[in-house]
Amino acid sequence: MITVVRTTPIMQGKTGEAMEWAEKAEKTLNTKCSWKGQVLFNISGHLDKIYWVGTHDSLAAYETWREKMDTNDDYNGILQDATARGLFVGSGITDHFYKGFSK
């Protein structure tokens, strides 16, 4: 099992709007894009990031899912909406991949 964490820094002054958008985006990803994940945010400290945490059976499964997302209209629609609204700092988005010790 692979866990993927995408960190998206929120543009200054857009925290509330980004949180509302992320809640809708999470529902779209889980219902229309075959994503097995959740959206998390800090409840203390710096509140300027949203974390997208998903699981995949393997790196190959993640790669296959990503390829499908590149042509998924629902997925691309939510990305275009976030870009048009200027919600996130695009240059600060990072992905981290984790594999646990247990099988």
C-alpha positions as CSV (number, residue, x, y, z in Angstrom):
1,M,0.0,0.0,0.0
2,I,1.3,3.4,-1.0
3,T,0.2,6.7,0.7
4,V,0.5,9.8,-1.3
5,V,0.4,13.2,0.4
6,R,0.1,16.3,-1.7
7,T,0.6,19.6,0.2
8,T,-0.9,22.7,-1.3
9,P,-0.1,26.1,0.2
10,I,-3.0,28.5,0.3
11,M,-2.7,31.9,-1.2
12,Q,-2.7,34.6,1.4
13,G,-6.2,35.9,2.2
14,K,-7.9,32.9,0.6
15,T,-8.0,30.4,3.5
16,G,-11.8,30.3,3.9
17,E,-12.5,30.2,0.2
18,A,-9.8,27.5,-0.3
19,M,-11.3,25.4,2.6
20,E,-14.8,25.6,1.0
21,W,-13.4,24.7,-2.4
22,A,-11.4,21.7,-1.0
23,E,-14.5,20.3,0.7
24,K,-16.3,20.2,-2.6
25,A,-13.2,19.0,-4.5
26,E,-12.9,16.1,-2.0
27,K,-16.5,15.0,-2.7
28,T,-15.9,15.2,-6.5
29,L,-12.6,13.2,-6.3
30,N,-14.1,10.5,-4.1
31,T,-17.4,10.1,-6.1
32,K,-16.4,10.8,-9.7
33,C,-12.7,10.2,-9.9
34,S,-12.1,6.9,-8.0
35,W,-10.0,8.5,-5.4
36,K,-9.6,6.8,-2.1
37,G,-8.6,9.7,0.1
38,Q,-9.4,12.6,2.2
39,V,-8.5,16.3,2.5
40,L,-6.9,17.5,5.8
41,F,-5.9,20.8,7.2
42,N,-4.1,22.1,10.2
43,I,-6.2,22.9,13.3
44,S,-3.3,24.7,15.1
45,G,-0.2,26.5,14.1
46,H,0.0,27.7,10.5
47,L,-3.3,27.3,8.7
48,D,-2.0,28.0,5.2
49,K,-1.8,24.5,3.8
50,I,-4.2,21.8,2.7
51,Y,-3.1,18.1,2.5
52,W,-4.6,15.7,0.1
53,V,-4.0,12.2,1.4
54,G,-4.7,9.2,-0.8
55,T,-3.9,5.5,-0.8
56,H,-3.1,3.2,-3.8
57,D,-2.2,-0.5,-3.9
58,S,1.2,0.2,-5.5
59,L,3.1,2.9,-7.3
60,A,2.0,1.3,-10.6
61,A,-1.7,1.7,-9.5
62,Y,-1.0,5.3,-8.6
63,E,0.5,6.0,-12.0
64,T,-2.5,4.4,-13.7
65,W,-4.9,6.5,-11.7
66,R,-2.9,9.7,-12.4
67,E,-3.0,8.9,-16.2
68,K,-6.8,8.6,-16.0
69,M,-7.0,11.9,-14.1
70,D,-5.2,13.7,-16.9
71,T,-8.2,13.2,-19.1
72,N,-11.0,13.2,-16.5
73,D,-13.3,16.2,-17.1
74,D,-14.5,16.4,-13.4
75,Y,-10.9,16.4,-12.1
76,N,-9.7,19.0,-14.7
77,G,-12.7,21.1,-13.9
78,I,-12.0,21.4,-10.2
79,L,-8.3,22.2,-11.0
80,Q,-9.3,24.9,-13.5
81,D,-11.7,26.4,-10.9
82,A,-9.0,26.6,-8.2
83,T,-6.6,28.2,-10.7
84,A,-9.1,30.7,-11.9
85,R,-9.9,31.7,-8.3
86,G,-6.2,32.0,-7.4
87,L,-6.6,29.8,-4.3
88,F,-3.2,28.1,-4.1
89,V,0.5,28.9,-4.6
90,G,1.3,26.6,-7.5
91,S,5.0,26.7,-7.1
92,G,4.7,25.4,-3.6
93,I,2.8,22.2,-4.3
94,T,4.7,19.1,-3.2
95,D,4.0,15.4,-3.3
96,H,5.4,12.9,-0.8
97,F,5.0,9.1,-1.2
98,Y,5.1,6.7,1.8
99,K,5.2,3.0,2.2
100,G,4.6,1.3,5.5
101,F,6.5,-1.6,7.0
102,S,3.5,-3.9,7.4
103,K,1.9,-5.6,4.5
